[in-house]
């Protein structure tokens, strides 16, 4: 019955129109196309849910990074800022240390130790 409807819809009775494809041929063609699409698809790179970072490991990594940063900035700016009061010196050092941590140090540390933060 379906073949009659398909052939009538394609106009198989009219000699000037192409003959209808068989239903099994269409299914076979779709299966092959799906297989080719799956074979050529890019693999997924990883889980879509991010892994949970252990807070104590992140704290430890931050402490190990911020201490040398503050010490080096303090030593580098000491000749210029030594006559200023401690709160004023810290007002200069803390923003500089935070900028270094956010844009330079943390991205490098997370690339290097990122997998260990979640174990």
Phi and psi restraints in degrees (range 20) as a CNS / XPLOR table:
assign (resid 1 and name C) (resid 2 and name N)
       (resid 2 and name CA) (resid 2 and name C) 1.0 -63.1 20.0 2
assign (resid 2 and name N) (resid 2 and name CA)
       (resid 2 and name C) (resid 3 and name N) 1.0 -37.9 20.0 2
assign (resid 2 and name C) (resid 3 and name N)
       (resid 3 and name CA) (resid 3 and name C) 1.0 -63.9 20.0 2
assign (resid 3 and name N) (resid 3 and name CA)
       (resid 3 and name C) (resid 4 and name N) 1.0 -34.4 20.0 2
assign (resid 3 and name C) (resid 4 and name N)
       (resid 4 and name CA) (resid 4 and name C) 1.0 -67.8 20.0 2
assign (resid 4 and name N) (resid 4 and name CA)
       (resid 4 and name C) (resid 5 and name N) 1.0 -42.6 20.0 2
assign (resid 4 and name C) (resid 5 and name N)
       (resid 5 and name CA) (resid 5 and name C) 1.0 -65.2 20.0 2
assign (resid 5 and name N) (resid 5 and name CA)
       (resid 5 and name C) (resid 6 and name N) 1.0 -41.4 20.0 2
assign (resid 5 and name C) (resid 6 and name N)
       (resid 6 and name CA) (resid 6 and name C) 1.0 -65.3 20.0 2
assign (resid 6 and name N) (resid 6 and name CA)
       (resid 6 and name C) (resid 7 and name N) 1.0 -45.5 20.0 2
assign (resid 6 and name C) (resid 7 and name N)
       (resid 7 and name CA) (resid 7 and name C) 1.0 -66.7 20.0 2
assign (resid 7 and name N) (resid 7 and name CA)
       (resid 7 and name C) (resid 8 and name N) 1.0 -35.2 20.0 2
assign (resid 7 and name C) (resid 8 and name N)
       (resid 8 and name CA) (resid 8 and name C) 1.0 -69.6 20.0 2
assign (resid 8 and name N) (resid 8 and name CA)
       (resid 8 and name C) (resid 9 and name N) 1.0 -38.0 20.0 2
assign (resid 8 and name C) (resid 9 and name N)
       (resid 9 and name CA) (resid 9 and name C) 1.0 -67.0 20.0 2
assign (resid 9 and name N) (resid 9 and name CA)
       (resid 9 and name C) (resid 10 and name N) 1.0 -34.2 20.0 2
assign (resid 9 and name C) (resid 10 and name N)
       (resid 10 and name CA) (resid 10 and name C) 1.0 -82.4 20.0 2
assign (resid 10 and name N) (resid 10 and name CA)
       (resid 10 and name C) (resid 11 and name N) 1.0 -10.5 20.0 2
assign (resid 10 and name C) (resid 11 and name N)
       (resid 11 and name CA) (resid 11 and name C) 1.0 75.6 20.0 2
assign (resid 11 and name N) (resid 11 and name CA)
       (resid 11 and name C) (resid 12 and name N) 1.0 42.1 20.0 2
assign (resid 11 and name C) (resid 12 and name N)
       (resid 12 and name CA) (resid 12 and name C) 1.0 -66.0 20.0 2
assign (resid 12 and name N) (resid 12 and name CA)
       (resid 12 and name C) (resid 13 and name N) 1.0 -19.6 20.0 2
assign (resid 12 and name C) (resid 13 and name N)
       (resid 13 and name CA) (resid 13 and name C) 1.0 -71.7 20.0 2
assign (resid 13 and name N) (resid 13 and name CA)
       (resid 13 and name C) (resid 14 and name N) 1.0 -24.6 20.0 2
assign (resid 13 and name C) (resid 14 and name N)
       (resid 14 and name CA) (resid 14 and name C) 1.0 -86.7 20.0 2
assign (resid 14 and name N) (resid 14 and name CA)
       (resid 14 and name C) (resid 15 and name N) 1.0 122.5 20.0 2
assign (resid 14 and name C) (resid 15 and name N)
       (resid 15 and name CA) (resid 15 and name C) 1.0 -68.3 20.0 2
assign (resid 15 and name N) (resid 15 and name CA)
       (resid 15 and name C) (resid 16 and name N) 1.0 -17.0 20.0 2
assign (resid 15 and name C) (resid 16 and name N)
       (resid 16 and name CA) (resid 16 and name C) 1.0 -83.4 20.0 2
assign (resid 16 and name N) (resid 16 and name CA)
       (resid 16 and name C) (resid 17 and name N) 1.0 -12.1 20.0 2
assign (resid 16 and name C) (resid 17 and name N)
       (resid 17 and name CA) (resid 17 and name C) 1.0 -100.1 20.0 2
assign (resid 17 and name N) (resid 17 and name CA)
       (resid 17 and name C) (resid 18 and name N) 1.0 152.6 20.0 2
assign (resid 17 and name C) (resid 18 and name N)
       (resid 18 and name CA) (resid 18 and name C) 1.0 -68.4 20.0 2
assign (resid 18 and name N) (resid 18 and name CA)
       (resid 18 and name C) (resid 19 and name N) 1.0 154.3 20.0 2
assign (resid 18 and name C) (resid 19 and name N)
       (resid 19 and name CA) (resid 19 and name C) 1.0 -76.4 20.0 2
assign (resid 19 and name N) (resid 19 and name CA)
       (resid 19 and name C) (resid 20 and name N) 1.0 151.7 20.0 2
assign (resid 19 and name C) (resid 20 and name N)
       (resid 20 and name CA) (resid 20 and name C) 1.0 -71.7 20.0 2
assign (resid 20 and name N) (resid 20 and name CA)
       (resid 20 and name C) (resid 21 and name N) 1.0 147.0 20.0 2
assign (resid 20 and name C) (resid 21 and name N)
       (resid 21 and name CA) (resid 21 and name C) 1.0 -73.9 20.0 2
assign (resid 21 and name N) (resid 21 and name CA)
       (resid 21 and name C) (resid 22 and name N) 1.0 149.6 20.0 2
assign (resid 21 and name C) (resid 22 and name N)
       (resid 22 and name CA) (resid 22 and name C) 1.0 -70.6 20.0 2
assign (resid 22 and name N) (resid 22 and name CA)
       (resid 22 and name C) (resid 23 and name N) 1.0 148.4 20.0 2
assign (resid 22 and name C) (resid 23 and name N)
       (resid 23 and name CA) (resid 23 and name C) 1.0 -62.0 20.0 2
assign (resid 23 and name N) (resid 23 and name CA)
       (resid 23 and name C) (resid 24 and name N) 1.0 -40.3 20.0 2
assign (resid 23 and name C) (resid 24 and name N)
       (resid 24 and name CA) (resid 24 and name C) 1.0 -65.7 20.0 2
assign (resid 24 and name N) (resid 24 and name CA)
       (resid 24 and name C) (resid 25 and name N) 1.0 -33.7 20.0 2
assign (resid 24 and name C) (resid 25 and name N)
       (resid 25 and name CA) (resid 25 and name C) 1.0 -65.6 20.0 2
assign (resid 25 and name N) (resid 25 and name CA)
       (resid 25 and name C) (resid 26 and name N) 1.0 -39.4 20.0 2
assign (resid 25 and name C) (resid 26 and name N)
       (resid 26 and name CA) (resid 26 and name C) 1.0 -65.9 20.0 2
assign (resid 26 and name N) (resid 26 and name CA)
       (resid 26 and name C) (resid 27 and name N) 1.0 -45.4 20.0 2
assign (resid 26 and name C) (resid 27 and name N)
       (resid 27 and name CA) (resid 27 and name C) 1.0 -61.1 20.0 2
assign (resid 27 and name N) (resid 27 and name CA)
       (resid 27 and name C) (resid 28 and name N) 1.0 -43.1 20.0 2
assign (resid 27 and name C) (resid 28 and name N)
       (resid 28 and name CA) (resid 28 and name C) 1.0 -63.1 20.0 2
assign (resid 28 and name N) (resid 28 and name CA)
       (resid 28 and name C) (resid 29 and name N) 1.0 -42.4 20.0 2
assign (resid 28 and name C) (resid 29 and name N)
       (resid 29 and name CA) (resid 29 and name C) 1.0 -63.3 20.0 2
assign (resid 29 and name N) (resid 29 and name CA)
       (resid 29 and name C) (resid 30 and name N) 1.0 -41.7 20.0 2
assign (resid 29 and name C) (resid 30 and name N)
       (resid 30 and name CA) (resid 30 and name C) 1.0 -66.8 20.0 2
assign (resid 30 and name N) (resid 30 and name CA)
       (resid 30 and name C) (resid 31 and name N) 1.0 -39.8 20.0 2
assign (resid 30 and name C) (resid 31 and name N)
       (resid 31 and name CA) (resid 31 and name C) 1.0 -62.2 20.0 2
assign (resid 31 and name N) (resid 31 and name CA)
       (resid 31 and name C) (resid 32 and name N) 1.0 -44.1 20.0 2
assign (resid 31 and name C) (resid 32 and name N)
       (resid 32 and name CA) (resid 32 and name C) 1.0 -63.3 20.0 2
assign (resid 32 and name N) (resid 32 and name CA)
       (resid 32 and name C) (resid 33 and name N) 1.0 -40.9 20.0 2
assign (resid 32 and name C) (resid 33 and name N)
       (resid 33 and name CA) (resid 33 and name C) 1.0 -64.6 20.0 2
assign (resid 33 and name N) (resid 33 and name CA)
       (resid 33 and name C) (resid 34 and name N) 1.0 -40.9 20.0 2
assign (resid 33 and name C) (resid 34 and name N)
       (resid 34 and name CA) (resid 34 and name C) 1.0 -64.6 20.0 2
assign (resid 34 and name N) (resid 34 and name CA)
       (resid 34 and name C) (resid 35 and name N) 1.0 -42.6 20.0 2
assign (resid 34 and name C) (resid 35 and name N)
       (resid 35 and name CA) (resid 35 and name C) 1.0 -61.9 20.0 2
assign (resid 35 and name N) (resid 35 and name CA)
       (resid 35 and name C) (resid 36 and name N) 1.0 -42.7 20.0 2
assign (resid 35 and name C) (resid 36 and name N)
       (resid 36 and name CA) (resid 36 and name C) 1.0 -65.0 20.0 2
assign (resid 36 and name N) (resid 36 and name CA)
       (resid 36 and name C) (resid 37 and name N) 1.0 -40.5 20.0 2
assign (resid 36 and name C) (resid 37 and name N)
       (resid 37 and name CA) (resid 37 and name C) 1.0 -63.8 20.0 2
assign (resid 37 and name N) (resid 37 and name CA)
       (resid 37 and name C) (resid 38 and name N) 1.0 -41.6 20.0 2
assign (resid 37 and name C) (resid 38 and name N)
       (resid 38 and name CA) (resid 38 and name C) 1.0 -68.7 20.0 2
assign (resid 38 and name N) (resid 38 and name CA)
       (resid 38 and name C) (resid 39 and name N) 1.0 -36.2 20.0 2
assign (resid 38 and name C) (resid 39 and name N)
       (resid 39 and name CA) (resid 39 and name C) 1.0 -69.5 20.0 2
assign (resid 39 and name N) (resid 39 and name CA)
       (resid 39 and name C) (resid 40 and name N) 1.0 -32.6 20.0 2
assign (resid 39 and name C) (resid 40 and name N)
       (resid 40 and name CA) (resid 40 and name C) 1.0 -92.5 20.0 2
assign (resid 40 and name N) (resid 40 and name CA)
       (resid 40 and name C) (resid 41 and name N) 1.0 -3.7 20.0 2
assign (resid 40 and name C) (resid 41 and name N)
       (resid 41 and name CA) (resid 41 and name C) 1.0 -71.2 20.0 2
assign (resid 41 and name N) (resid 41 and name CA)
       (resid 41 and name C) (resid 42 and name N) 1.0 148.2 20.0 2
assign (resid 41 and name C) (resid 42 and name N)
       (resid 42 and name CA) (resid 42 and name C) 1.0 -76.1 20.0 2
assign (resid 42 and name N) (resid 42 and name CA)
       (resid 42 and name C) (resid 43 and name N) 1.0 139.2 20.0 2
assign (resid 42 and name C) (resid 43 and name N)
       (resid 43 and name CA) (resid 43 and name C) 1.0 -70.8 20.0 2
assign (resid 43 and name N) (resid 43 and name CA)
       (resid 43 and name C) (resid 44 and name N) 1.0 151.6 20.0 2
assign (resid 43 and name C) (resid 44 and name N)
       (resid 44 and name CA) (resid 44 and name C) 1.0 -73.1 20.0 2
assign (resid 44 and name N) (resid 44 and name CA)
       (resid 44 and name C) (resid 45 and name N) 1.0 138.7 20.0 2
assign (resid 44 and name C) (resid 45 and name N)
       (resid 45 and name CA) (resid 45 and name C) 1.0 -81.1 20.0 2
assign (resid 45 and name N) (resid 45 and name CA)
       (resid 45 and name C) (resid 46 and name N) 1.0 -21.3 20.0 2
assign (resid 45 and name C) (resid 46 and name N)
       (resid 46 and name CA) (resid 46 and name C) 1.0 174.8 20.0 2
assign (resid 46 and name N) (resid 46 and name CA)
       (resid 46 and name C) (resid 47 and name N) 1.0 -173.2 20.0 2
assign (resid 46 and name C) (resid 47 and name N)
       (resid 47 and name CA) (resid 47 and name C) 1.0 -67.7 20.0 2
assign (resid 47 and name N) (resid 47 and name CA)
       (resid 47 and name C) (resid 48 and name N) 1.0 148.6 20.0 2
assign (resid 47 and name C) (resid 48 and name N)
       (resid 48 and name CA) (resid 48 and name C) 1.0 -82.6 20.0 2
assign (resid 48 and name N) (resid 48 and name CA)
       (resid 48 and name C) (resid 49 and name N) 1.0 -19.8 20.0 2
assign (resid 48 and name C) (resid 49 and name N)
       (resid 49 and name CA) (resid 49 and name C) 1.0 -92.9 20.0 2
assign (resid 49 and name N) (resid 49 and name CA)
       (resid 49 and name C) (resid 50 and name N) 1.0 124.3 20.0 2
assign (resid 49 and name C) (resid 50 and name N)
       (resid 50 and name CA) (resid 50 and name C) 1.0 -68.6 20.0 2
assign (resid 50 and name N) (resid 50 and name CA)
       (resid 50 and name C) (resid 51 and name N) 1.0 148.2 20.0 2
assign (resid 50 and name C) (resid 51 and name N)
       (resid 51 and name CA) (resid 51 and name C) 1.0 -72.9 20.0 2
assign (resid 51 and name N) (resid 51 and name CA)
       (resid 51 and name C) (resid 52 and name N) 1.0 152.3 20.0 2
assign (resid 51 and name C) (resid 52 and name N)
       (resid 52 and name CA) (resid 52 and name C) 1.0 -81.5 20.0 2
assign (resid 52 and name N) (resid 52 and name CA)
       (resid 52 and name C) (resid 53 and name N) 1.0 127.4 20.0 2
assign (resid 52 and name C) (resid 53 and name N)
       (resid 53 and name CA) (resid 53 and name C) 1.0 -83.9 20.0 2
assign (resid 53 and name N) (resid 53 and name CA)
       (resid 53 and name C) (resid 54 and name N) 1.0 132.3 20.0 2
assign (resid 53 and name C) (resid 54 and name N)
       (resid 54 and name CA) (resid 54 and name C) 1.0 -73.7 20.0 2
assign (resid 54 and name N) (resid 54 and name CA)
       (resid 54 and name C) (resid 55 and name N) 1.0 121.1 20.0 2
assign (resid 54 and name C) (resid 55 and name N)
       (resid 55 and name CA) (resid 55 and name C) 1.0 -60.4 20.0 2
assign (resid 55 and name N) (resid 55 and name CA)
       (resid 55 and name C) (resid 56 and name N) 1.0 -38.6 20.0 2
assign (resid 55 and name C) (resid 56 and name N)
       (resid 56 and name CA) (resid 56 and name C) 1.0 -67.7 20.0 2
assign (resid 56 and name N) (resid 56 and name CA)
       (resid 56 and name C) (resid 57 and name N) 1.0 -32.1 20.0 2
assign (resid 56 and name C) (resid 57 and name N)
       (resid 57 and name CA) (resid 57 and name C) 1.0 -72.0 20.0 2
assign (resid 57 and name N) (resid 57 and name CA)
       (resid 57 and name C) (resid 58 and name N) 1.0 -38.3 20.0 2
assign (resid 57 and name C) (resid 58 and name N)
       (resid 58 and name CA) (resid 58 and name C) 1.0 -65.9 20.0 2
assign (resid 58 and name N) (resid 58 and name CA)
       (resid 58 and name C) (resid 59 and name N) 1.0 -40.4 20.0 2
assign (resid 58 and name C) (resid 59 and name N)
       (resid 59 and name CA) (resid 59 and name C) 1.0 -60.9 20.0 2
assign (resid 59 and name N) (resid 59 and name CA)
       (resid 59 and name C) (resid 60 and name N) 1.0 -47.3 20.0 2
assign (resid 59 and name C) (resid 60 and name N)
       (resid 60 and name CA) (resid 60 and name C) 1.0 -62.4 20.0 2
assign (resid 60 and name N) (resid 60 and name CA)
       (resid 60 and name C) (resid 61 and name N) 1.0 -42.3 20.0 2
assign (resid 60 and name C) (resid 61 and name N)
       (resid 61 and name CA) (resid 61 and name C) 1.0 -64.1 20.0 2
assign (resid 61 and name N) (resid 61 and name CA)
       (resid 61 and name C) (resid 62 and name N) 1.0 -39.9 20.0 2
assign (resid 61 and name C) (resid 62 and name N)
       (resid 62 and name CA) (resid 62 and name C) 1.0 -66.7 20.0 2
assign (resid 62 and name N) (resid 62 and name CA)
       (resid 62 and name C) (resid 63 and name N) 1.0 -43.5 20.0 2
assign (resid 62 and name C) (resid 63 and name N)
       (resid 63 and name CA) (resid 63 and name C) 1.0 -62.7 20.0 2
assign (resid 63 and name N) (resid 63 and name CA)
       (resid 63 and name C) (resid 64 and name N) 1.0 -43.1 20.0 2
assign (resid 63 and name C) (resid 64 and name N)
       (resid 64 and name CA) (resid 64 and name C) 1.0 -66.2 20.0 2
assign (resid 64 and name N) (resid 64 and name CA)
       (resid 64 and name C) (resid 65 and name N) 1.0 -22.1 20.0 2
assign (resid 64 and name C) (resid 65 and name N)
       (resid 65 and name CA) (resid 65 and name C) 1.0 -93.6 20.0 2
assign (resid 65 and name N) (resid 65 and name CA)
       (resid 65 and name C) (resid 66 and name N) 1.0 -36.8 20.0 2
assign (resid 65 and name C) (resid 66 and name N)
       (resid 66 and name CA) (resid 66 and name C) 1.0 -77.4 20.0 2
assign (resid 66 and name N) (resid 66 and name CA)
       (resid 66 and name C) (resid 67 and name N) 1.0 -32.6 20.0 2
assign (resid 66 and name C) (resid 67 and name N)
       (resid 67 and name CA) (resid 67 and name C) 1.0 -60.6 20.0 2
assign (resid 67 and name N) (resid 67 and name CA)
       (resid 67 and name C) (resid 68 and name N) 1.0 -54.1 20.0 2
assign (resid 67 and name C) (resid 68 and name N)
       (resid 68 and name CA) (resid 68 and name C) 1.0 -64.0 20.0 2
assign (resid 68 and name N) (resid 68 and name CA)
       (resid 68 and name C) (resid 69 and name N) 1.0 -30.9 20.0 2
assign (resid 68 and name C) (resid 69 and name N)
       (resid 69 and name CA) (resid 69 and name C) 1.0 -63.9 20.0 2
assign (resid 69 and name N) (resid 69 and name CA)
       (resid 69 and name C) (resid 70 and name N) 1.0 -46.4 20.0 2
assign (resid 69 and name C) (resid 70 and name N)
       (resid 70 and name CA) (resid 70 and name C) 1.0 -67.7 20.0 2
assign (resid 70 and name N) (resid 70 and name CA)
       (resid 70 and name C) (resid 71 and name N) 1.0 -40.9 20.0 2
assign (resid 70 and name C) (resid 71 and name N)
       (resid 71 and name CA) (resid 71 and name C) 1.0 -62.5 20.0 2
assign (resid 71 and name N) (resid 71 and name CA)
       (resid 71 and name C) (resid 72 and name N) 1.0 -46.5 20.0 2
assign (resid 71 and name C) (resid 72 and name N)
       (resid 72 and name CA) (resid 72 and name C) 1.0 -65.7 20.0 2
assign (resid 72 and name N) (resid 72 and name CA)
       (resid 72 and name C) (resid 73 and name N) 1.0 -41.0 20.0 2
assign (resid 72 and name C) (resid 73 and name N)
       (resid 73 and name CA) (resid 73 and name C) 1.0 -65.6 20.0 2
assign (resid 73 and name N) (resid 73 and name CA)
       (resid 73 and name C) (resid 74 and name N) 1.0 -37.8 20.0 2
assign (resid 73 and name C) (resid 74 and name N)
       (resid 74 and name CA) (resid 74 and name C) 1.0 -64.0 20.0 2
assign (resid 74 and name N) (resid 74 and name CA)
       (resid 74 and name C) (resid 75 and name N) 1.0 -42.8 20.0 2
assign (resid 74 and name C) (resid 75 and name N)
       (resid 75 and name CA) (resid 75 and name C) 1.0 -67.7 20.0 2
assign (resid 75 and name N) (resid 75 and name CA)
       (resid 75 and name C) (resid 76 and name N) 1.0 -37.0 20.0 2
assign (resid 75 and name C) (resid 76 and name N)
       (resid 76 and name CA) (resid 76 and name C) 1.0 -71.2 20.0 2
assign (resid 76 and name N) (resid 76 and name CA)
       (resid 76 and name C) (resid 77 and name N) 1.0 -34.3 20.0 2
assign (resid 76 and name C) (resid 77 and name N)
       (resid 77 and name CA) (resid 77 and name C) 1.0 -98.8 20.0 2
assign (resid 77 and name N) (resid 77 and name CA)
       (resid 77 and name C) (resid 78 and name N) 1.0 -2.5 20.0 2
assign (resid 77 and name C) (resid 78 and name N)
       (resid 78 and name CA) (resid 78 and name C) 1.0 -58.6 20.0 2
assign (resid 78 and name N) (resid 78 and name CA)
       (resid 78 and name C) (resid 79 and name N) 1.0 -44.0 20.0 2
assign (resid 78 and name C) (resid 79 and name N)
       (resid 79 and name CA) (resid 79 and name C) 1.0 -61.0 20.0 2
assign (resid 79 and name N) (resid 79 and name CA)
       (resid 79 and name C) (resid 80 and name N) 1.0 -31.0 20.0 2
assign (resid 79 and name C) (resid 80 and name N)
       (resid 80 and name CA) (resid 80 and name C) 1.0 -86.0 20.0 2
assign (resid 80 and name N) (resid 80 and name CA)
       (resid 80 and name C) (resid 81 and name N) 1.0 -38.1 20.0 2
assign (resid 80 and name C) (resid 81 and name N)
       (resid 81 and name CA) (resid 81 and name C) 1.0 -102.7 20.0 2
assign (resid 81 and name N) (resid 81 and name CA)
       (resid 81 and name C) (resid 82 and name N) 1.0 6.3 20.0 2
assign (resid 81 and name C) (resid 82 and name N)
       (resid 82 and name CA) (resid 82 and name C) 1.0 -66.0 20.0 2
assign (resid 82 and name N) (resid 82 and name CA)
       (resid 82 and name C) (resid 83 and name N) 1.0 -24.8 20.0 2
assign (resid 82 and name C) (resid 83 and name N)
       (resid 83 and name CA) (resid 83 and name C) 1.0 -82.9 20.0 2
assign (resid 83 and name N) (resid 83 and name CA)
       (resid 83 and name C) (resid 84 and name N) 1.0 -9.4 20.0 2
assign (resid 83 and name C) (resid 84 and name N)
       (resid 84 and name CA) (resid 84 and name C) 1.0 -86.8 20.0 2
assign (resid 84 and name N) (resid 84 and name CA)
       (resid 84 and name C) (resid 85 and name N) 1.0 156.9 20.0 2
assign (resid 84 and name C) (resid 85 and name N)
       (resid 85 and name CA) (resid 85 and name C) 1.0 -67.7 20.0 2
assign (resid 85 and name N) (resid 85 and name CA)
       (resid 85 and name C) (resid 86 and name N) 1.0 155.9 20.0 2
assign (resid 85 and name C) (resid 86 and name N)
       (resid 86 and name CA) (resid 86 and name C) 1.0 -56.0 20.0 2
assign (resid 86 and name N) (resid 86 and name CA)
       (resid 86 and name C) (resid 87 and name N) 1.0 -45.6 20.0 2
assign (resid 86 and name C) (resid 87 and name N)
       (resid 87 and name CA) (resid 87 and name C) 1.0 -59.8 20.0 2
assign (resid 87 and name N) (resid 87 and name CA)
       (resid 87 and name C) (resid 88 and name N) 1.0 -34.6 20.0 2
assign (resid 87 and name C) (resid 88 and name N)
       (resid 88 and name CA) (resid 88 and name C) 1.0 -71.9 20.0 2
assign (resid 88 and name N) (resid 88 and name CA)
       (resid 88 and name C) (resid 89 and name N) 1.0 -41.5 20.0 2
assign (resid 88 and name C) (resid 89 and name N)
       (resid 89 and name CA) (resid 89 and name C) 1.0 -60.4 20.0 2
assign (resid 89 and name N) (resid 89 and name CA)
       (resid 89 and name C) (resid 90 and name N) 1.0 -43.5 20.0 2
assign (resid 89 and name C) (resid 90 and name N)
       (resid 90 and name CA) (resid 90 and name C) 1.0 -66.5 20.0 2
assign (resid 90 and name N) (resid 90 and name CA)
       (resid 90 and name C) (resid 91 and name N) 1.0 -32.0 20.0 2
assign (resid 90 and name C) (resid 91 and name N)
       (resid 91 and name CA) (resid 91 and name C) 1.0 -64.5 20.0 2
assign (resid 91 and name N) (resid 91 and name CA)
       (resid 91 and name C) (resid 92 and name N) 1.0 -24.4 20.0 2
assign (resid 91 and name C) (resid 92 and name N)
       (resid 92 and name CA) (resid 92 and name C) 1.0 -88.0 20.0 2
assign (resid 92 and name N) (resid 92 and name CA)
       (resid 92 and name C) (resid 93 and name N) 1.0 -43.5 20.0 2
assign (resid 92 and name C) (resid 93 and name N)
       (resid 93 and name CA) (resid 93 and name C) 1.0 -70.3 20.0 2
assign (resid 93 and name N) (resid 93 and name CA)
       (resid 93 and name C) (resid 94 and name N) 1.0 -42.2 20.0 2
assign (resid 93 and name C) (resid 94 and name N)
       (resid 94 and name CA) (resid 94 and name C) 1.0 -63.7 20.0 2
assign (resid 94 and name N) (resid 94 and name CA)
       (resid 94 and name C) (resid 95 and name N) 1.0 -47.7 20.0 2
assign (resid 94 and name C) (resid 95 and name N)
       (resid 95 and name CA) (resid 95 and name C) 1.0 -63.1 20.0 2
assign (resid 95 and name N) (resid 95 and name CA)
       (resid 95 and name C) (resid 96 and name N) 1.0 -35.8 20.0 2
assign (resid 95 and name C) (resid 96 and name N)
       (resid 96 and name CA) (resid 96 and name C) 1.0 -67.6 20.0 2
assign (resid 96 and name N) (resid 96 and name CA)
       (resid 96 and name C) (resid 97 and name N) 1.0 -41.8 20.0 2
assign (resid 96 and name C) (resid 97 and name N)
       (resid 97 and name CA) (resid 97 and name C) 1.0 -66.7 20.0 2
assign (resid 97 and name N) (resid 97 and name CA)
       (resid 97 and name C) (resid 98 and name N) 1.0 -40.0 20.0 2
assign (resid 97 and name C) (resid 98 and name N)
       (resid 98 and name CA) (resid 98 and name C) 1.0 -64.9 20.0 2
assign (resid 98 and name N) (resid 98 and name CA)
       (resid 98 and name C) (resid 99 and name N) 1.0 -41.2 20.0 2
assign (resid 98 and name C) (resid 99 and name N)
       (resid 99 and name CA) (resid 99 and name C) 1.0 -63.9 20.0 2
assign (resid 99 and name N) (resid 99 and name CA)
       (resid 99 and name C) (resid 100 and name N) 1.0 -42.4 20.0 2
assign (resid 99 and name C) (resid 100 and name N)
       (resid 100 and name CA) (resid 100 and name C) 1.0 -63.2 20.0 2
assign (resid 100 and name N) (resid 100 and name CA)
       (resid 100 and name C) (resid 101 and name N) 1.0 -40.5 20.0 2
assign (resid 100 and name C) (resid 101 and name N)
       (resid 101 and name CA) (resid 101 and name C) 1.0 -66.2 20.0 2
assign (resid 101 and name N) (resid 101 and name CA)
       (resid 101 and name C) (resid 102 and name N) 1.0 -44.9 20.0 2
assign (resid 101 and name C) (resid 102 and name N)
       (resid 102 and name CA) (resid 102 and name C) 1.0 -70.7 20.0 2
assign (resid 102 and name N) (resid 102 and name CA)
       (resid 102 and name C) (resid 103 and name N) 1.0 -44.6 20.0 2
assign (resid 102 and name C) (resid 103 and name N)
       (resid 103 and name CA) (resid 103 and name C) 1.0 -99.6 20.0 2
assign (resid 103 and name N) (resid 103 and name CA)
       (resid 103 and name C) (resid 104 and name N) 1.0 -16.4 20.0 2
assign (resid 103 and name C) (resid 104 and name N)
       (resid 104 and name CA) (resid 104 and name C) 1.0 -120.5 20.0 2
assign (resid 104 and name N) (resid 104 and name CA)
       (resid 104 and name C) (resid 105 and name N) 1.0 -54.4 20.0 2
assign (resid 104 and name C) (resid 105 and name N)
       (resid 105 and name CA) (resid 105 and name C) 1.0 -79.7 20.0 2
assign (resid 105 and name N) (resid 105 and name CA)
       (resid 105 and name C) (resid 106 and name N) 1.0 -51.1 20.0 2
assign (resid 105 and name C) (resid 106 and name N)
       (resid 106 and name CA) (resid 106 and name C) 1.0 -59.6 20.0 2
assign (resid 106 and name N) (resid 106 and name CA)
       (resid 106 and name C) (resid 107 and name N) 1.0 -45.8 20.0 2
assign (resid 106 and name C) (resid 107 and name N)
       (resid 107 and name CA) (resid 107 and name C) 1.0 -59.0 20.0 2
assign (resid 107 and name N) (resid 107 and name CA)
       (resid 107 and name C) (resid 108 and name N) 1.0 -39.0 20.0 2
assign (resid 107 and name C) (resid 108 and name N)
       (resid 108 and name CA) (resid 108 and name C) 1.0 -69.2 20.0 2
assign (resid 108 and name N) (resid 108 and name CA)
       (resid 108 and name C) (resid 109 and name N) 1.0 -40.9 20.0 2
assign (resid 108 and name C) (resid 109 and name N)
       (resid 109 and name CA) (resid 109 and name C) 1.0 -66.2 20.0 2
assign (resid 109 and name N) (resid 109 and name CA)
       (resid 109 and name C) (resid 110 and name N) 1.0 -39.3 20.0 2
assign (resid 109 and name C) (resid 110 and name N)
       (resid 110 and name CA) (resid 110 and name C) 1.0 -70.0 20.0 2
assign (resid 110 and name N) (resid 110 and name CA)
       (resid 110 and name C) (resid 111 and name N) 1.0 -32.8 20.0 2
assign (resid 110 and name C) (resid 111 and name N)
       (resid 111 and name CA) (resid 111 and name C) 1.0 -65.9 20.0 2
assign (resid 111 and name N) (resid 111 and name CA)
       (resid 111 and name C) (resid 112 and name N) 1.0 -39.3 20.0 2
assign (resid 111 and name C) (resid 112 and name N)
       (resid 112 and name CA) (resid 112 and name C) 1.0 -79.1 20.0 2
assign (resid 112 and name N) (resid 112 and name CA)
       (resid 112 and name C) (resid 113 and name N) 1.0 -42.5 20.0 2
assign (resid 112 and name C) (resid 113 and name N)
       (resid 113 and name CA) (resid 113 and name C) 1.0 -112.1 20.0 2
assign (resid 113 and name N) (resid 113 and name CA)
       (resid 113 and name C) (resid 114 and name N) 1.0 8.6 20.0 2
assign (resid 113 and name C) (resid 114 and name N)
       (resid 114 and name CA) (resid 114 and name C) 1.0 -57.7 20.0 2
assign (resid 114 and name N) (resid 114 and name CA)
       (resid 114 and name C) (resid 115 and name N) 1.0 -40.8 20.0 2
assign (resid 114 and name C) (resid 115 and name N)
       (resid 115 and name CA) (resid 115 and name C) 1.0 -68.1 20.0 2
assign (resid 115 and name N) (resid 115 and name CA)
       (resid 115 and name C) (resid 116 and name N) 1.0 -31.1 20.0 2
assign (resid 115 and name C) (resid 116 and name N)
       (resid 116 and name CA) (resid 116 and name C) 1.0 -75.4 20.0 2
assign (resid 116 and name N) (resid 116 and name CA)
       (resid 116 and name C) (resid 117 and name N) 1.0 -22.7 20.0 2
assign (resid 116 and name C) (resid 117 and name N)
       (resid 117 and name CA) (resid 117 and name C) 1.0 -69.2 20.0 2
assign (resid 117 and name N) (resid 117 and name CA)
       (resid 117 and name C) (resid 118 and name N) 1.0 -21.4 20.0 2
assign (resid 117 and name C) (resid 118 and name N)
       (resid 118 and name CA) (resid 118 and name C) 1.0 -101.6 20.0 2
assign (resid 118 and name N) (resid 118 and name CA)
       (resid 118 and name C) (resid 119 and name N) 1.0 -3.9 20.0 2
